[in-house]
């Protein structure tokens, strides 16, 4: 035990400080953004562990991602804790603790240095930029994929010491599981190649003994070096195969062109040059983590010249670290870790996101932490009191991070607090105004909701989400024509928005414009086939038009999507009765009553059908 005393002390410090900062999240609520789609209003997830839910998790591309393990993680929380947010927050906190401890052991095993590895893990655990993935329940995918990333790296360290197939399998398995949590793990094979360079130093085979200075010997050593480097790449061939497969799945989910087909002019568009600004912005926030927000305003105001300037700065830093790579190899590794792991989420390729979120830094910041942990001691190595200075400065830094993170966590206690804070620390944040409008609308504060919606549109008039939400609140107030106008604007801006088509269908049906309503219901179903309400309302209109067979077909689809849809079961009973299919009608009336025992109409109709069949409820 005494042999591992230092490691135990480090782990206890990491766990205690992290718990001290994040324990407050157990009293926090779900957030209106994404938590509804991922947990609170997701019927598959809320049901917990079910066969249907597991099949859905592995087959859905909901939110343009394929991440079955993330869905299973949320289902597990619902199975254990229901919709009590405390349990969901506890799971996220546990994963963050696990990632922190694993990160410490990975670098301790690779580098053999205790305190620098501990410092990297402490920065990872306590940096304010990492509050978002821990406090936001629907961002579980970032925590989960990092967990498998760390397991893969841990297995790879063991493999690197004694390569063999049996030791390679755990690396591959952890990598595949990581891909099933979030596709951002595709960058892991590239990072493993960086680890081969430093700190594992596998890319530098021992020089052959003998006549090193002869031309032949130099050539042989050169060829031996290149063959060895090729072997390091070749041994990761299986990983790269899965990278390709994951990329295809992700591209398919996003319904866009593959990276290989992205035209050069597309890559040079302004929104892709914004990637340069994102790289620099994340670095600035790493060293000055104040005014953190969700969501951040777009970088759309970034000029091409600014983007080029940021790009030149990135190139200069890259040149510098390559120049100093022999003397300080950790500079190259840390910098490339940051650039490579952030690449999928800064819009470098045509399908990547361009919006900034703190959660995107969860893995990439490790690269910058490496540079700090190994670079600062090297800068101070000539100082007489180096250890004292490092100890004091480390203590002050960690204390500052703990304080900043503690206060940053508090903004996540509920949706209103979070997005009000975002509006306080940003300007022209039309997205935050739109979300605050939704929050105020749900609170019954219509005037405040309208104020936020119109502020959002004054900043970005073509923001389809605000037009959609304005349509919702106007419809609730009975202003149908205005609501229809905003729904049409939302659809013009985003034709695939199924909810806008559905709500437009409702309003058009109320105005007697049935053919138009049917068209929008069909579009809603096209873009969201598992939307039970669209099938239900489409069935209503088709029944009004005398198309009973089509109506019944849509009701069967509605209850296949939502088995506890009492109204759909009731209407099925009505239509089946009209067709003389009394046994089936009884079954659906009974189902509606079992779901909703006080369903008076279902009780009356069931009695009526039983009388038609010459029965009574007492004798049944």
Buried (B, 14 or more C-beta within 10 A) or exposed (E): EEEEEEBEEBBEBBBEBBEEBBEBBBEBBBBBBBBEEBBBEBBBBBBBEEEEBBEBBEEBBBBEBBBBBBBBBBBBBBBBBEEEBEBBBBBBBEBBBBBBBBBBBBBBBBBEBBBBBBBBBBBBBBBBBBBBBBBBBBBBBBBBBBBBBBBBBBBBBEBBEEEEEEBBEBBBBBBBBBBBBBBBBBBBBBBBBBBBBBBBEBBBBEEEEEEEEEEEBEEBBEEBBEEBBEEBEEBBEBBBEBBEEBBEBBBEBBEBBBBEEBEEEEBEEEBBBBBBBBBBBBBEBBEEBEEBBBBBBBBEEBEEEBBEBBBEBBEEBBEEBEEEBEEBBBBBBBBBBBBBBBBBBBBBBBBBBBBBBBBBBBBBBBBBBBBBBBBBBEEBEEEEEBEEBBEEEBEEBBEEBBEBBBEBBBBBBBBBBBBBBBBEBBEBBBBBBBBBBBBBBEEEBBEBBBBBBEBBBEBBEEBBBBBBBBBBBBBEEEBBEBBBBBBBBBBEBBEEBBBBBBBBBBBBBEEEBBEBBBBBBBBBBEBBEBBBBBBBBBBBBBBEEEBBEBBBBBBBBBBBBBBBBBBBBBBBBBBBBEEEBBEBBBBBBBBBBEBBEEBEEBBEBBBEBBEEEEBEEEEE
